[in-house]
């Protein structure tokens, strides 16, 4: 039995459309195929993974949190002992707890 297809519509940024155009042209793929595969991967991840491991591709900040981020970038905190220990781990070593 053949699968039914329906058309959906979405508004995306010009940058996203350009990235999609470039990727599909470079690989000889149809845009609909790429979009459906990406959507299926995303929906599968939402269903199978805990919500705290899904990292949004964009974060939206209010003015107060935006100022806090700018302040932390301009005036970074000293790393904690735990952070220093974590960053000193070589590939293959156990991570300190």
C-alpha positions as CSV (number, residue, x, y, z in Angstrom):
1,X,0.0,0.0,0.0
2,X,1.5,3.4,-1.0
3,X,2.0,6.0,1.7
4,X,-0.2,9.1,1.4
5,X,1.6,12.4,1.2
6,X,0.4,15.7,2.4
7,X,1.8,19.1,2.0
8,X,2.7,21.2,5.1
9,X,3.9,24.8,5.3
10,X,6.4,26.4,7.6
11,X,8.1,29.8,7.8
12,X,11.8,29.6,8.2
13,X,14.6,32.2,8.2
14,X,16.4,33.1,5.0
15,X,19.6,31.6,6.5
16,X,17.8,28.2,7.1
17,X,16.4,28.2,3.6
18,X,19.9,28.9,2.1
19,X,21.4,26.1,4.2
20,X,18.7,23.7,3.0
21,X,19.1,24.8,-0.6
22,X,22.9,24.3,-0.4
23,X,22.7,20.9,1.3
24,X,20.1,19.5,-1.1
25,X,21.9,20.8,-4.2
26,X,25.3,19.5,-3.0
27,X,23.9,16.0,-2.3
28,X,21.3,15.7,-5.0
29,X,18.4,15.3,-2.6
30,X,14.9,16.6,-2.7
31,X,14.0,19.2,-0.1
32,X,10.9,17.3,1.0
33,X,13.0,14.3,1.8
34,X,15.5,16.2,3.8
35,X,12.8,18.0,5.8
36,X,10.8,14.8,6.4
37,X,13.9,13.0,7.6
38,X,14.9,15.9,9.9
39,X,11.4,16.1,11.3
40,X,11.3,12.4,11.9
41,X,14.7,12.4,13.7
42,X,13.5,15.3,15.9
43,X,10.2,13.7,16.8
44,X,11.9,10.4,17.6
45,X,14.4,12.2,19.8
46,X,11.5,14.0,21.7
47,X,9.8,10.7,22.2
48,X,12.8,8.6,23.2
49,X,15.2,10.9,25.1
50,X,14.7,12.6,28.5
51,X,13.6,16.2,28.0
52,X,16.7,17.6,29.8
53,X,19.1,16.2,27.1
54,X,17.3,17.9,24.3
55,X,19.2,21.2,23.7
56,X,17.4,23.8,21.8
57,X,19.3,25.2,18.8
58,X,18.4,28.8,19.9
59,X,18.0,30.3,23.3
60,X,15.7,33.3,23.8
61,X,16.7,35.6,26.7
62,X,14.9,38.4,28.3
63,X,16.8,41.7,29.0
64,X,17.8,40.7,32.5
65,X,19.2,37.3,31.6
66,X,20.8,38.8,28.5
67,X,22.7,41.3,30.6
68,X,23.8,38.5,32.9
69,X,25.2,36.6,30.0
70,X,27.1,39.6,28.7
71,X,28.4,40.3,32.2
72,X,29.6,36.7,32.6
73,X,31.4,36.9,29.2
74,X,33.0,40.2,30.0
75,X,33.9,39.1,33.6
76,X,34.2,35.3,33.7
77,X,34.3,33.6,37.1
78,X,37.3,31.7,38.3
79,X,36.9,28.0,37.5
80,X,36.0,25.8,40.5
81,X,38.3,22.9,41.6
82,X,35.8,20.5,40.1
83,X,35.9,22.3,36.8
84,X,39.7,22.3,36.8
85,X,39.7,18.6,37.6
86,X,37.2,17.9,34.8
87,X,39.2,19.9,32.2
88,X,42.5,18.2,33.1
89,X,41.1,14.7,32.2
90,X,42.8,13.1,29.2
91,X,40.9,11.1,26.6
92,X,40.2,7.6,28.1
93,X,40.7,8.7,31.7
94,X,38.0,8.3,34.2
95,X,36.2,11.6,35.0
96,X,36.7,12.6,38.6
97,X,33.5,12.7,40.7
